[in-house]
Amino acid sequence: MKKTLWIMLLIFLWTATNALAAGSPVGKWKTIDDKTKEATSIVEVYEQGGMIFGKITELLKEKDGGKGMLCDKCAGADLNKPIVGMVIMKGLKADGDEYSGGTIMDPDNGKVYKCKIEVVEGGAQLKVRGYIGVSIAGRNQFWHKLQ
């Protein structure tokens, strides 16, 4: 009887831990261009001060990982700064199963969009939605978790 209870407890704890881990966006993600369906970059998503941020750590189409590429279309402090190391996702807060209330910047055109993200497919993908105004006026990208 005791052995059965211990086994059930261990299964419950393992399941609960995996469910919580799948819900966290923290980690490294391979971004996929929604038009070409090609991998374009690696973004490290991290938590700081209770908020979620994401920075580009590598550009996959560039031979040197994009270390020399500058954001010539960005505005403000990001103008002509290196794209690798740039924080493109800022200030998202947990809101149920998703994270919202922040922004995401597209270094290809320098535009900043409202953003919300959600971990899907059991933690294997990150659904990233960028939009202007209301969420319905936007588009999704699905990023893939790096192991």
C-alpha positions in Angstrom: 0.0 0.0 0.0 2.8 2.4 1.0 4.7 1.6 -2.1 1.7 2.3 -4.3 1.2 5.7 -2.6 4.8 6.6 -3.1 4.6 5.7 -6.8 1.5 7.7 -7.3 3.0 10.7 -5.5 6.2 10.5 -7.6 4.1 10.3 -10.8 2.0 13.3 -9.7 5.1 15.4 -8.9 6.8 14.5 -12.2 3.7 15.4 -14.2 3.2 18.7 -12.3 6.8 19.6 -12.8 6.7 18.9 -16.5 3.4 20.9 -16.9 5.0 23.9 -15.2 8.2 23.7 -17.2 6.2 23.5 -20.4 4.4 26.8 -19.4 7.6 28.8 -19.1 8.9 30.7 -22.1 12.4 31.0 -20.6 15.0 29.5 -22.7 16.5 29.6 -26.2 14.2 29.6 -29.3 14.8 29.3 -33.0 12.8 31.9 -34.8 11.0 30.9 -38.0 10.1 33.5 -40.7 6.4 33.2 -41.3 6.7 33.9 -45.0 9.7 31.8 -46.0 9.3 29.2 -43.2 13.1 29.3 -42.8 14.9 29.6 -39.4 16.3 33.1 -39.1 17.7 33.6 -35.6 18.2 32.3 -32.0 16.4 34.4 -29.4 17.1 33.9 -25.7 14.0 34.6 -23.6 14.7 35.4 -20.0 12.9 36.7 -16.9 14.1 39.9 -15.2 12.2 41.7 -12.4 9.1 39.6 -12.9 8.9 40.4 -16.6 9.9 38.5 -19.8 12.4 39.8 -22.2 14.1 38.3 -25.3 17.4 39.1 -27.0 18.9 37.9 -30.3 21.9 35.8 -29.7 22.6 34.6 -33.3 21.5 35.3 -36.8 21.4 32.0 -38.6 21.6 33.1 -42.2 24.9 35.0 -41.6 28.3 33.2 -41.8 29.6 34.9 -38.6 26.3 34.6 -36.8 25.5 38.2 -37.7 27.9 39.7 -35.2 28.7 42.6 -37.6 25.1 43.4 -38.6 23.7 46.7 -37.4 20.1 47.7 -37.1 20.0 50.5 -39.6 16.2 50.7 -39.6 15.7 50.8 -35.8 14.7 54.0 -34.0 16.1 55.7 -30.9 18.8 54.0 -28.9 18.8 50.9 -31.1 19.7 52.8 -34.3 22.9 51.4 -35.8 23.4 49.0 -32.8 24.4 45.4 -33.4 21.4 43.1 -33.9 23.1 40.3 -32.1 22.7 41.0 -28.4 19.7 43.4 -29.0 16.7 43.0 -26.7 13.8 42.8 -29.1 11.1 41.6 -26.7 10.4 43.7 -23.7 8.2 43.9 -20.6 5.8 41.0 -21.0 4.0 39.9 -17.8 2.2 36.6 -17.0 -1.5 36.7 -17.8 -2.9 33.2 -17.2 -1.3 30.8 -19.7 0.2 33.6 -21.8 2.4 36.6 -21.4 1.3 40.0 -22.6 1.6 43.8 -22.0 5.0 44.2 -23.7 6.5 44.9 -27.1 8.5 43.2 -29.8 10.6 44.9 -32.3 11.3 43.6 -35.9 14.9 44.4 -36.7 14.2 44.0 -40.4 12.1 47.1 -40.5 12.6 48.7 -37.1 8.9 48.6 -36.2 7.8 48.0 -32.7 4.6 46.1 -32.1 2.5 45.1 -29.0 3.3 41.5 -28.2 1.9 38.5 -26.4 3.4 35.0 -26.2 2.2 31.6 -25.2 4.1 28.3 -24.8 2.3 25.6 -26.9 2.8 22.0 -28.1 3.8 20.9 -24.7 6.7 23.4 -24.4 8.1 22.7 -27.9 6.9 25.9 -29.5 6.4 29.5 -28.5 3.5 31.3 -30.2 4.5 34.9 -30.6 1.9 37.4 -31.7 2.8 40.9 -32.8 0.1 43.4 -33.4 -0.9 47.1 -33.6 -3.8 48.3 -31.5 -5.8 45.1 -30.9 -4.6 41.5 -31.0 -6.9 40.6 -33.9 -4.9 43.0 -36.1 -1.7 41.1 -36.0 0.1 37.9 -37.0 1.6 34.9 -35.3 5.0 33.3 -35.5 5.9 29.9 -34.0 9.4 29.7 -32.6 10.9 26.3 -31.8 12.5 25.4 -28.5 16.2 24.6 -28.6 17.2 21.6 -26.4 
